[in-house]
Each structure stands twice: as C-alpha cells, then as structure tokens.
Amino acid sequence: MKLVADKDIPYLRGVLEPFFEVEYIPGAGISCDVVRDAEVLLVRTRTRCNADLLQHSSVRFIGSATAGFDHIDSDYCSSNGILWRNAPGCNAGGVQQWVGAAIVLWLETTQRLPQSLVLGVVGVGHTGSKVAELGKALGMKVLCCDPPRTRRENLPHFVNLETILSSADIISFHIPLNTTGPDKTFHMLDSDSLQRCKPNSLLINASRGEVVDSHALTAFLNANPFAHAAIDVWENEPNILNELLNRCMVGTPHIAGYSLEGKVAATQMVVDAVSQHYRLELHPWQPVPNPTLAKVKLNGISSLPEAISASYNIVGDDLRRISSDFEGYRNTYSYRRDFSGFEVATSDPKLKQNLTRVGFTVSRG
C-alpha cells in the first residue's frame, strides 16, 4: 500500500516504511496526481482534503497532524468511505505559551496590572481552557464564551459574546472556522463587533485567520491608537494584509502552536491512528530518542510573567523581524519548548502554584 505524507511532519521518517510504500511530499505539492494510487494520506493544514484532491484517488484514510480540521471536507470523506483523524489538543500548550507571551508583552508595553484586567476567552476547548487557566494564574478575572458547549453542558458561569466584547480588556479567540450555521465563526470579529470592544483593548487571534475581518480590524486599530492586536493566523495566508501587520503589536507566521511537545504529540496521535486502523502494533508509539524528556531549567524566576518571558521571546518570531518569507519560516521553524518543557526552581508557594497551574515543572528552590 502507498502512503503519501507531508514531508514536514516531524519524527515520521522511518516509522511507517516497514508497512507502506511511503512518499514524502511538500504539503503544498500534494496533488490529485500524487494521491491517485495512495491508500493513506498524512497531512498538515496546507493540504485541502476535498473532492478536488480525492475524487479520483484510492485514499481510504487521512491523518492530519494538526489540532484543527477545517482543511478536511468531512462531508465528502463520510460520503466516500474515507476515514479521517486529526490530533485534537496537540498544540494547546504551545498556543497557551504564545498567548501568554503576547499578554506579558502587552502588560509591559502598557504598564497595566493583570489584577485589574478582564480576560475574555472565546472558545473553551483544549486550548481555550489552558488560556483561561493562564489568565487566572496571572490574577485576571476570566470570562468564558463557548455557545456549543453552553448548549451541551450546564455552564451557568459562561457568558455570551456580547458580554466578552463589551467587558474584556483582552479578548483571545480559540475557535474553529465555521462559515455557516448557528455557530458561524467566519468574520466573528468584524466592524460591528469591533465597535463594542474597548478602545484600549488587546485583541488576540491564534485560531483561524478568517475569524477576523482583516480590513475591519485594521480600521479599528487605526481609529483607536491605544488598541493593540497580537495575530498569529491571517486571512489569505501566506499573502497577508501588510497594513494590518504593520499596525499589530506582534504578528507571527502561524507558529503559535509550534512547540516541540506539540509536534511530538501530533505525530504520536497520527501514527497511533494509522497503527490502530491498520493493526500495525505500533501503538503507543514514541519517537526514539524521546525529545521531550530533558527539561530546560530556569533559575532566578520571581514571578509568572518573568517565567513566561524566559520561556519564549515572541518578538523574535515577529514577521517584521525575520529574514525569510512566511511559508519558509514556518517550514524551517526550530520548535521551541512550551511551558511543560521547563523546570523552575522556587520555594515560593504562591509562585509554585501559579507555575504549576499553567504547566511548568517546579522544583524546590
């Protein structure tokens, strides 16, 4: 059987070769001709798995080493007997770290105190839940909005989007892209919703680019000089709106979830899915040697914001500072360690509690 895989899925080479004829292709180069005689397709977000790609192929299993799955036409796959699996939550720790670094940068820039602020989290799944914990650990009041979860669960403490827009000093989006239906998220942040936001707010998008109307956000930022934005995902990637980038506090090339731990988890989940479906006896699979074992030690840390900044310099990934292009930077990114990859020494019980709450390992100081 033939298996086609995105060449940039890390730690995959050599794993499935005993069971398949494996061909590694750049994600953007995975075409209908390439997959025509493939049984298995392993992808990232850059490969659109729809009728255009699949209708003349023999693909029966798709594994996506990504948390999101809006690049997969699930209706088409279901109608044509194609099983697909993604890697939900794999990059939640990396996105949490990216959001934390953006918030700390904003706090330093504006000289605001976290204890006086309200964080609004829109979408409270794997990643949104971690961001909510981050806000609480920083001392903020946290408001959560997730209409699908509110309908399914008894969540009286969740609020609606209108409350988030009008009340939050920081709004962070962690939602899938839905273009239609009752939970439509396409251009959720548009000119109308932006008018309800505080004129000195921080707006964060690390979910999907099309959740935000780029032109509307640019106009809002231009009209409100004390408003800020931290953007990792963009409409029309990689051909982004430079006017928006130039008005952002920080803008990165879709790498918020690119932590070593997240990439290992994504590949693990995809390999396990293939192994279970084809009964390959690889489950549970671990990369050898396991790159997540050694913790990076941080010393002299006296606060959670200090630990966040020490773990990740978000400004170093800003598109206005890097020398390579959007896609080139993503594809050659040196995966950073997320909070779980660091060990902090402290004897301060409150700091220990907050560090542990967001995923750091803590040792006695």
Stockholm file with secondary structure:
# STOCKHOLM 1.0

chainA/1-365         MKLVADKDIPYLRGVLEPFFEVEYIPGAGISCDVVRDAEVLLVRTRTRCNADLLQHSSVRFIGSATAGFDHIDSDYCSSNGILWRNAPGCNAGGVQQWVGAAIVLWLETTQRLPQSLVLGVVGVGHTGSKVAELGKALGMKVLCCDPPRTRRENLPHFVNLETILSSADIISFHIPLNTTGPDKTFHMLDSDSLQRCKPNSLLINASRGEVVDSHALTAFLNANPFAHAAIDVWENEPNILNELLNRCMVGTPHIAGYSLEGKVAATQMVVDAVSQHYRLELHPWQPVPNPTLAKVKLNGISSLPEAISASYNIVGDDLRRISSDFEGYRNTYSYRRDFSGFEVATSDPKLKQNLTRVGFTVSRG
#=GR chainA/1-365 SS CEEEEETTSTTCTTTSTTTSEEEEECGGGCCHHHHTTCSEEEECTTSCBSHHHHTTSCCCEEEESSSCCTTBCHHHHHHTTCEEECCTTTTHHHHHHHHHHHHHHHHHHHTCCGGGCEEEEECCSHHHHHHHHHHHHTTCEEEEECHHHHHHSCCTTCCCHHHHHHHCSEEEECCCCCCSSTTCCTTSBCHHHHTTSCTTCEEEECSCGGGBCHHHHHHHHHHCTTCEEEESSCTTTTSCCHHHHHHSSEECSSCTTCBHHHHHHHHHHHHHHHHHHHTCSCCSCCCSSCTTSSCEEECSCCSHHHHHHHHCCGGGGCTTTCSSCHHHHHHTCCCBCCGGGEEEEECCHHHHHHHHHHTCEEEEC
#=GC SS_cons         CEEEEETTSTTCTTTSTTTSEEEEECGGGCCHHHHTTCSEEEECTTSCBSHHHHTTSCCCEEEESSSCCTTBCHHHHHHTTCEEECCTTTTHHHHHHHHHHHHHHHHHHHTCCGGGCEEEEECCSHHHHHHHHHHHHTTCEEEEECHHHHHHSCCTTCCCHHHHHHHCSEEEECCCCCCSSTTCCTTSBCHHHHTTSCTTCEEEECSCGGGBCHHHHHHHHHHCTTCEEEESSCTTTTSCCHHHHHHSSEECSSCTTCBHHHHHHHHHHHHHHHHHHHTCSCCSCCCSSCTTSSCEEECSCCSHHHHHHHHCCGGGGCTTTCSSCHHHHHHTCCCBCCGGGEEEEECCHHHHHHHHHHTCEEEEC
//
